[in-house]
Structure formats: structure tokens, C-alpha cells
Amino acid sequence: MRKVSVFIVTVLWLLGVSLAATAQNVSSIPQDKIRKIEAAISATMAKENIPGMSVAVVMDKKLVWANGYGFADLENKVAAKASTVYRLASISKTITSTAVLQLVERGKLDLDAPVQNYCPAFPPKQWPVTTRQVLGHLGGIRHYLAKDFPENTRHFNSINDSLSFFKDDPLIHQPGSKYFYSSYGYNLLGCVIEGASGMTYLNFVRDYVFKPALMMTIREDEVAAIIANRAQGYSKDKSGQLRNSELADTSYKIPGGGFCATVEDVAKFASALQTGKLLKPESLKQAWSKQRTSDGKATAYGLGWQLNERHGVKEISHGGNQARVTTYLYMLPERGLAVVLMMNLEGVGSRVELARQISDIVLP
């Protein structure tokens, strides 16, 4: 019955029976298209039993529309809005990538130098590994293991401390030889940013990413902090029933998955990238170009971004999935478009499909 009741509440919400919609911007999207977008959102929420979702759309490189649907907190019947704050999960990697490339532009960081030049806290390994390789998940650094998870409720006070999960482990393969996704690799990049910039990681991204992009709500996701409008998070048990998410302190991986923000702030980040406020065109070209393994095989990943092509148009994106959330940042830079999806349910499988649906609705 609980699953059915959540579905009914969600449908009533989308039909406007619960409360009025909470669009935060004067929309330049025609109302007939907004109705189609909301129909697609409603169908996805019903199919996946998503408690709450917030969505933002960038057109012509500007934030034009944002809204929230369902509930940010089921137990207290708090509505999801454009102003609801969610964990970014691995969208955080795109912020770290941007910071790295800014330091390259300033001549403070060499992508092809050993990471230890900037992060001596990471011990030398059986092979040298570079910042470029780590950015493209070619560095041979491991991802999560089962032994790590009892530790992820512990709070870490610095980037260097968070290296303790993996810094003493050998590389799992020779850097450059194969693609292997690693969130821990982005912890290492946080340390590289600190060494190259002479600033803490958080101070650097605040000054050089968040402020220029006019991102007002984004911050590190701190479990003990009081964060206004923060969404509760949910998972499903084996029977498909909704449960409160387990505790996870993301301070152990801030550069790879430890920020929280609204969809509007992530849309502003996408807009700032597309309008050249954060990186030069040649840096974006690097970031949005497929990396290659040492034997010449192209991966589907650039420098901090997932890459694809659809209908002859380049798709630039990054998804996230962790305790409390599923997130997705989808961009068609050639068309000046971005779609941001944030949901307070883990493991939503149809995020790419929904982002593409919205893109197809709003673009000519």
C-alpha cells in the first residue's frame, strides 16, 4: 500500500491538487511544451516510484526554467521545489575537472607530470601516473571496495585525510592501459589542486568556479550541518518499498561526489561553461574529447565528462548515484542546451531517457 500511496500522491501533485507548481523563473518555454515536459516527468516518477524530483532547463546558454515535483521529505510532506537542495553525487567530478583545467590555463599545473609533483601525500607507485590519466579514469586507481563502507560514516576534515582509503594500495593496472572508473581518483585530483594552487580545494572552487558562475547554494555536503531546503533521501528494499537512505558522510570524497546544491545552481554551472565564464574554448575542447588508451582505443569519457553522440549531435553529461540521490547533468553545447535532473531516490535507471525526452521537447 505504501508504494501505491506514494504514486497517488505524486500524481495528485503533478495535477496541481496538492499545491501550486513552484517554477522559480519566468519561463521562455511555451506552456504547451512545459505541459509535455511535466507529462514526461510524471510518467518517470510513476514508473520508478520517485518521491521527489527537481528539474532545470538551460536554453540559448541561459537558465530559463526550473521546478520541483513530489516531495523532498515524505514523512513531513515537504514539497520538492526548484530551491530544494540535493546531493550532486558524481556531478561533483565536473567541478573538479573544471578547477584542474583552470590551473592548467594559469600555467600552474602540467597535466602530463606525475601527480606527486603536486600531491606528495600520494606515495609513488609501481608505475608513474599523471593528472590527465586520473581525470580520464585511466590512472589505475581503484574504486570502492566492500571494506571501505563501514568507514564512510566517518567525517574527514581534509582532502589529504580522505586519501587514506586508497593511497597505500597498488595501482590495479598500468596507467593508460585501460579505462576504469574511480571516484577515489578524484580525491587525488583534489589534492593535486591544493598543491598546484596553494589553496584548500574548497576555497579554490568557491573562488574560481562557484562565484563566477553565480552559484549561490552550492557547498560541501556536511551531514551535521543545518542546510536549508535539504531533501531527505530514499532507497528501495527488495520488495520495491521505499526506505530512508542509510547514513553516508560524503566528506571522504568531496572532489568526486561530496557537494550539494539546487538544480538552478547546477544549471548556472552549465551555462557558465557554455558561455566561457569558467574555461577557454580550447580547454573545453580538451575536456569534451574522448580519451584514448595506450593502444589507441577511444573511451567514452573525456576529462571529467561522459561523452556520447545522438542524431549527429555531441552529448556531454555526467550522472551521479549515491546514498539519497540520483542526479544527471545533460548538455548539448552545440545547441546551447542543458537539462539538470535531481531525484531523492537512489538507483533511478531512466535519467538519461528523461533528459533526452526533455531535450527533444524544448529544441526545435
Backbone torsions as a table, in degrees:
resi	resn	phi	psi	omega
1	MET	NA	-33.6	-177.3
2	ARG	-61.9	-42.7	179.9
3	LYS	-62.2	-42.7	179.7
4	VAL	-63.4	-43.3	-177.7
5	SER	-64.2	-39.5	177.5
6	VAL	-62.5	-40.9	178.6
7	PHE	-61.8	-44.8	-178.4
8	ILE	-64.3	-44.8	179.5
9	VAL	-60.3	-41.8	-179.8
10	THR	-62.8	-44.8	179.7
11	VAL	-63.0	-44.2	178.1
12	LEU	-60.9	-40.4	178.5
13	TRP	-59.0	-48.1	-176.8
14	LEU	-67.6	-25.1	177.6
15	LEU	-84.2	-2.8	177.1
16	GLY	85.9	12.1	-179.1
17	VAL	-75.5	-32.5	-175.1
18	SER	-77.7	-66.4	179.9
19	LEU	-145.2	165.0	178.3
20	ALA	-67.1	151.1	176.7
21	ALA	-61.7	155.4	-170.9
22	THR	-120.1	45.7	177.4
23	ALA	-57.3	131.8	-172.9
24	GLN	-98.8	-5.5	-178.2
25	ASN	-131.8	151.5	171.5
26	VAL	-70.8	115.6	-169.2
27	SER	-83.2	138.9	170.5
28	SER	-99.8	9.9	175.2
29	ILE	-91.0	128.2	179.9
30	PRO	-58.1	148.8	-176.1
31	GLN	-59.4	-34.5	-179.9
32	ASP	-65.7	-33.5	177.4
33	LYS	-74.4	-36.5	176.1
34	ILE	-61.6	-40.3	177.7
35	ARG	-61.4	-38.5	178.1
36	LYS	-68.3	-40.3	176.7
37	ILE	-60.2	-46.3	-177.7
38	GLU	-67.8	-31.0	175.1
39	ALA	-65.6	-40.5	178.2
40	ALA	-66.1	-41.0	177.3
41	ILE	-62.3	-46.5	-179.7
42	SER	-58.4	-44.8	-179.0
43	ALA	-63.2	-41.6	180.0
44	THR	-66.5	-43.2	179.9
45	MET	-64.1	-38.3	179.3
46	ALA	-69.0	-43.9	-177.9
47	LYS	-63.5	-40.1	-174.0
48	GLU	-99.5	-1.7	-177.5
49	ASN	55.9	51.5	-178.1
50	ILE	-85.9	123.2	-179.8
51	PRO	-64.5	-47.9	-176.4
52	GLY	-145.5	148.6	179.3
53	MET	-147.7	141.1	170.5
54	SER	-121.8	145.4	-172.3
55	VAL	-137.8	141.3	173.7
56	ALA	-135.5	149.3	-179.4
57	VAL	-129.7	132.8	172.5
58	VAL	-108.6	128.0	173.6
59	MET	-131.1	146.1	-175.8
60	ASP	50.4	34.9	176.1
61	LYS	67.8	18.7	179.0
62	LYS	-128.5	144.3	172.7
63	LEU	-66.1	120.2	-175.8
64	VAL	-118.2	-17.4	-175.8
65	TRP	-162.1	140.0	174.2
66	ALA	-152.5	147.6	-178.4
67	ASN	-160.9	165.5	176.6
68	GLY	-128.3	153.3	-174.6
69	TYR	-140.7	144.8	178.6
70	GLY	77.2	-144.4	-171.4
71	PHE	-126.1	129.3	171.8
72	ALA	-72.3	-26.8	-179.1
73	ASP	-143.6	108.6	-178.1
74	LEU	-68.1	-41.6	-174.5
75	GLU	-64.3	-34.4	-177.8
76	ASN	-107.7	7.6	177.4
77	LYS	52.2	49.0	176.7
78	VAL	-93.3	126.3	-176.1
79	ALA	-70.2	143.1	169.7
80	ALA	-78.9	136.0	-177.6
81	LYS	-133.1	175.9	170.8
82	ALA	-63.0	-27.1	-177.7
83	SER	-89.8	3.9	177.3
84	THR	-69.4	139.1	-178.2
85	VAL	-100.8	126.1	178.6
86	TYR	-122.0	158.4	167.1
87	ARG	-64.4	140.0	176.6
88	LEU	-79.4	-23.9	-172.1
89	ALA	55.1	-136.2	-170.1
90	SER	-75.9	-2.4	166.9
91	ILE	-58.1	-25.5	177.3
92	SER	-54.5	-29.7	-178.9
93	LYS	-62.3	-32.4	-179.5
94	THR	-68.6	-30.0	176.1
95	ILE	-69.2	-44.6	178.4
96	THR	-62.8	-43.6	177.2
97	SER	-58.6	-43.7	179.3
98	THR	-60.7	-43.2	179.0
99	ALA	-63.0	-42.3	178.1
100	VAL	-59.1	-47.4	-176.6
101	LEU	-69.7	-28.7	172.9
102	GLN	-62.9	-40.6	178.5
103	LEU	-68.0	-34.0	173.9
104	VAL	-62.8	-45.4	178.5
105	GLU	-59.3	-33.5	-179.2
106	ARG	-83.8	-0.1	179.3
107	GLY	75.5	17.2	-177.6
108	LYS	-98.3	-6.0	-175.4
109	LEU	-145.9	131.6	176.2
110	ASP	-103.4	114.7	-177.9
111	LEU	-58.9	-26.0	-173.1
112	ASP	-104.7	11.1	173.6
113	ALA	-88.3	154.2	176.5
114	PRO	-57.5	141.5	-177.7
115	VAL	-61.5	-26.6	-178.5
116	GLN	-65.9	-17.5	175.3
117	ASN	-60.0	-28.6	-176.5
118	TYR	-114.5	-22.7	-177.7
119	CYS	-130.7	77.5	-179.8
120	PRO	-65.2	-14.1	177.7
121	ALA	-69.9	-13.8	177.7
122	PHE	-95.8	112.0	-173.5
123	PRO	-64.4	150.1	173.6
124	PRO	-58.5	146.9	-177.0
125	LYS	-113.5	-174.2	-178.0
126	GLN	-68.9	-17.0	173.7
127	TRP	-136.4	152.5	173.0
128	PRO	-70.7	149.6	179.3
129	VAL	-136.4	138.8	-175.3
130	THR	-109.2	164.4	177.2
131	THR	-62.1	-40.8	178.8
132	ARG	-58.9	-43.9	-179.5
133	GLN	-63.7	-41.1	179.8
134	VAL	-67.1	-41.2	177.6
135	LEU	-57.2	-38.5	-177.0
136	GLY	-93.3	11.6	-178.1
137	HIS	58.3	38.3	176.4
138	LEU	-114.6	9.4	-171.0
139	GLY	-85.5	-7.6	179.0
140	GLY	78.8	12.4	178.0
141	ILE	-84.8	137.3	-174.2
142	ARG	-71.1	163.6	174.7
143	HIS	-100.6	-161.9	-177.5
144	TYR	-64.8	147.8	170.1
145	LEU	-125.4	159.1	-178.5
146	ALA	-57.6	-33.1	-177.6
147	LYS	-67.1	-18.2	-177.8
148	ASP	-75.1	-29.8	-163.5
149	PHE	-72.6	-28.2	171.2
150	PRO	-60.9	-21.8	-178.0
151	GLU	-85.6	-15.4	-169.9
152	ASN	-81.4	9.8	167.7
153	THR	-97.0	-2.7	179.2
154	ARG	-83.1	143.9	178.8
155	HIS	-92.9	133.4	178.0
156	PHE	-109.1	137.4	-174.1
157	ASN	-98.8	-5.3	-179.4
158	SER	-153.7	161.5	175.8
159	ILE	-63.0	-43.9	-179.2
160	ASN	-59.0	-40.0	177.8
161	ASP	-61.6	-36.3	-176.7
162	SER	-72.1	-12.4	175.4
163	LEU	-70.4	-14.8	-173.1
164	SER	-61.7	-23.6	179.2
165	PHE	-59.4	-37.2	-166.0
166	PHE	-137.0	-9.7	-167.2
167	LYS	-63.5	-27.1	-178.0
168	ASP	-94.1	0.5	178.2
169	ASP	-82.8	147.2	174.8
170	PRO	-69.2	156.8	172.9
171	LEU	-64.4	145.4	-175.7
172	ILE	-84.8	-14.9	172.9
173	HIS	-160.1	165.1	179.0
174	GLN	-64.7	128.3	-179.1
175	PRO	-55.0	135.8	-179.2
176	GLY	92.6	-17.8	-172.6
177	SER	-80.0	-24.9	-179.5
178	LYS	-159.2	158.3	176.3
179	TYR	-86.9	130.9	176.2
180	PHE	-149.7	113.1	-174.2
181	TYR	-65.7	131.0	-177.4
182	SER	-143.4	110.9	172.3
183	SER	-66.9	-33.3	178.6
184	TYR	-62.7	-31.1	176.0
185	GLY	-57.0	-32.6	180.0
186	TYR	-77.4	-24.1	166.8
187	ASN	-58.2	-46.5	179.2
188	LEU	-59.9	-39.5	178.3
189	LEU	-64.4	-34.0	174.5
190	GLY	-60.2	-40.9	177.2
191	CYS	-66.4	-39.5	177.0
192	VAL	-60.7	-43.1	178.7
193	ILE	-61.2	-41.5	179.5
194	GLU	-64.6	-42.3	-179.6
195	GLY	-68.1	-38.5	-177.8
196	ALA	-76.4	-31.4	-174.4
197	SER	-95.3	-24.6	-173.6
198	GLY	75.2	14.0	179.4
199	MET	-122.9	162.6	170.3
200	THR	-68.0	153.7	179.1
201	TYR	-55.3	-48.5	-176.5
202	LEU	-64.0	-40.7	178.6
203	ASN	-65.2	-38.2	-179.4
204	PHE	-64.7	-48.6	-177.7
205	VAL	-68.9	-31.8	176.2
206	ARG	-62.4	-44.9	-174.7
207	ASP	-76.6	-35.3	-169.3
208	TYR	-111.8	-10.1	175.6
209	VAL	-117.2	-58.1	-172.3
210	PHE	-68.2	-46.5	-177.6
211	LYS	-65.2	-48.5	178.4
212	PRO	-62.4	-30.4	179.9
213	ALA	-85.2	-2.5	-180.0
214	LEU	61.0	37.8	177.7
215	MET	-85.7	113.3	-169.0
216	MET	-97.0	-26.0	-174.6
217	THR	-104.0	-16.7	-171.9
218	ILE	-66.3	141.0	179.1
219	ARG	-163.6	171.0	173.4
220	GLU	-65.2	143.5	-179.1
221	ASP	-83.2	104.1	-176.8
222	GLU	-111.0	119.5	-172.2
223	VAL	-65.9	-30.3	-176.8
224	ALA	-86.0	-12.9	-176.0
225	ALA	-77.5	154.9	171.2
226	ILE	-90.4	109.7	-177.2
227	ILE	-115.8	114.7	-177.0
228	ALA	-58.8	136.9	174.6
229	ASN	67.5	19.5	-179.8
230	ARG	-71.4	133.9	179.0
231	ALA	-77.3	145.0	165.9
232	GLN	-74.7	160.1	-178.1
233	GLY	-124.4	153.9	-173.2
234	TYR	-138.1	154.0	170.8
235	SER	-130.9	177.9	176.3
236	LYS	-116.5	141.7	173.7
237	ASP	-83.3	-175.8	-175.0
238	LYS	-63.1	-24.7	179.7
239	SER	-88.4	-2.3	-179.6
240	GLY	91.8	1.4	179.7
241	GLN	-77.2	145.3	178.6
242	LEU	-73.8	140.7	177.0
243	ARG	-135.1	153.9	170.5
244	ASN	-64.0	138.9	178.7
245	SER	-64.2	152.6	175.5
246	GLU	-72.4	156.3	178.3
247	LEU	-65.4	133.7	172.7
248	ALA	-144.5	119.7	176.8
249	ASP	-91.7	111.5	-172.7
250	THR	-85.9	11.0	177.8
251	SER	-65.5	-14.1	178.5
252	TYR	-79.8	-3.8	-178.4
253	LYS	-153.0	46.2	-176.4
254	ILE	-57.3	-47.4	-177.8
255	PRO	-66.8	-19.4	-178.3
256	GLY	-108.7	-9.8	-178.3
257	GLY	175.7	38.9	-172.5
258	GLY	-127.8	25.4	175.7
259	PHE	-107.3	161.9	170.3
260	CYS	-136.7	151.4	-176.6
261	ALA	-172.1	177.9	173.2
262	THR	-90.5	165.1	174.7
263	VAL	-63.3	-32.0	179.8
264	GLU	-63.6	-41.0	178.7
265	ASP	-65.7	-40.5	178.9
266	VAL	-66.6	-36.7	175.7
267	ALA	-63.8	-38.7	176.5
268	LYS	-63.7	-37.6	175.7
269	PHE	-61.2	-46.6	178.4
270	ALA	-60.8	-43.4	179.0
271	SER	-62.4	-43.2	-179.1
272	ALA	-64.4	-36.2	175.0
273	LEU	-64.6	-46.4	-174.9
274	GLN	-70.3	-25.0	-179.3
275	THR	-97.8	6.3	175.0
276	GLY	78.0	17.0	-179.8
277	LYS	-77.6	-19.5	-175.1
278	LEU	-112.7	-37.2	-176.6
279	LEU	-139.9	151.7	175.0
280	LYS	-72.7	156.8	-179.6
281	PRO	-55.5	-38.4	-178.8
282	GLU	-68.2	-30.2	176.1
283	SER	-70.9	-42.1	176.2
284	LEU	-62.6	-37.6	178.0
285	LYS	-60.5	-41.3	175.9
286	GLN	-62.8	-47.6	-176.6
287	ALA	-61.8	-35.5	-173.9
288	TRP	-102.2	26.1	174.8
289	SER	-113.0	137.2	-179.2
290	LYS	-62.8	135.0	174.6
291	GLN	-80.8	160.8	-179.4
292	ARG	-126.0	143.2	174.4
293	THR	-73.5	169.4	-176.1
294	SER	-63.5	-19.0	176.2
295	ASP	-95.9	11.8	171.7
296	GLY	91.7	2.4	-179.1
297	LYS	-80.6	130.8	179.1
298	ALA	-76.0	139.9	173.0
299	THR	-95.5	177.6	176.4
300	ALA	-101.4	26.0	-175.5
301	TYR	-135.1	141.0	175.7
302	GLY	-98.7	-132.9	175.2
303	LEU	-105.5	82.2	-179.9
304	GLY	94.2	9.4	-176.4
305	TRP	-139.5	143.4	172.2
306	GLN	-86.6	136.5	-171.2
307	LEU	-123.9	140.4	178.0
308	ASN	-154.9	174.6	175.1
309	GLU	-138.3	136.9	-179.2
310	ARG	-141.4	128.8	-178.0
311	HIS	53.5	34.6	178.1
312	GLY	77.2	8.1	-178.8
313	VAL	-115.4	134.8	-178.4
314	LYS	-72.1	128.4	174.5
315	GLU	-101.3	127.1	176.8
316	ILE	-116.1	127.2	-173.8
317	SER	-155.2	170.3	164.8
318	HIS	-157.4	131.8	176.8
319	GLY	-103.6	165.6	175.5
320	GLY	-144.3	143.4	176.8
321	ASN	-148.6	115.0	177.0
322	GLN	-152.3	-178.1	178.4
323	ALA	-51.6	127.7	176.5
324	ARG	91.5	-23.2	-169.6
325	VAL	-146.1	159.3	157.8
326	THR	-127.1	133.8	-177.1
327	THR	-134.6	160.4	178.2
328	TYR	-158.2	129.4	171.1
329	LEU	-114.2	117.1	-174.5
330	TYR	-121.6	128.9	-178.6
331	MET	-134.0	144.1	166.0
332	LEU	-119.3	83.3	-173.0
333	PRO	-59.7	-32.3	179.4
334	GLU	-64.8	-21.6	179.7
335	ARG	-107.7	2.2	179.8
336	GLY	67.9	27.3	-174.6
337	LEU	-112.7	146.8	168.0
338	ALA	-147.0	145.3	174.8
339	VAL	-127.7	129.9	178.2
340	VAL	-116.3	128.7	177.6
341	LEU	-122.7	131.0	173.2
342	MET	-135.3	128.6	-175.6
343	MET	-131.6	141.2	-178.5
344	ASN	-93.0	43.1	175.4
345	LEU	-136.4	133.9	178.4
346	GLU	-75.4	147.4	167.6
347	GLY	71.9	32.2	177.4
348	VAL	-75.6	119.7	-173.0
349	GLY	-87.0	-15.3	-172.0
350	SER	-102.4	22.2	-176.9
351	ARG	-65.4	-39.9	180.0
352	VAL	-65.7	-44.5	179.0
353	GLU	-58.9	-43.7	-178.8
354	LEU	-67.2	-43.6	179.0
355	ALA	-59.8	-41.3	178.2
356	ARG	-67.6	-37.6	176.8
357	GLN	-59.8	-46.3	179.7
358	ILE	-63.5	-41.7	176.8
359	SER	-59.1	-43.8	-179.7
360	ASP	-66.1	-29.6	179.8
361	ILE	-73.3	-44.6	-170.8
362	VAL	-84.6	-26.0	-178.5
363	LEU	-85.3	148.0	177.2
364	PRO	-59.8	NA	NA
